[in-house]
Amino acid sequence: MVIDKIENYRLYSKLTKRLAKGFEFITNTDLGIIGPGKYQIDNNDIFAIVQEYDTKEEKDCVLEGHHKYIDIQYVIQGVELIGFTPLTNHVAVEENLEKDYTFYEGDTSLIRVEEGMFTLFFPEDLHRPGVKADQISKVKKVVVKVKI
């Protein structure tokens, strides 16, 4: 798991060509005007999902993990807490391998992610996005899915 400001994206885009393309989408797209939806970057190898939502209580947010993709989650507007824990012996409660997600039970450490910040979640990183910080907040975020 990585958390950083978008100004430092070049440190991570050197890891793989696909991550570089994902960061190119974030840094070269006018994310302030782009609407919610799915955007193809490189077929199913790299795509972006723009989301707008209100943050919720932690108990109402799902702990998830992925098997085939790395997540770049970039907060365009707003602030949220994201729960994080490394995958160990967590109990899966729902799995859909075709859609590349597994939901888990378990506790997490909460990390504050604000406008202009991003996180990288690898398959070993379980995450619970969308948790309210001090109060319920409107969040606009892009999640770039990068195939491993």
Secondary structure, 3 states (H helix, E strand, C coil): CEEEEHHHCHHHHCCCHHHHHHHHHHHHCCCCCCCCEEEEEECCCEEEEEEEEECECHHHCCEEECCCEEEEEEEEECEEEEEEEECCCCCEEEEECCCCEEEECCCCEEEEEECCEEEEECCCEEEEEEECCCCCCEEEEEEEEEEC
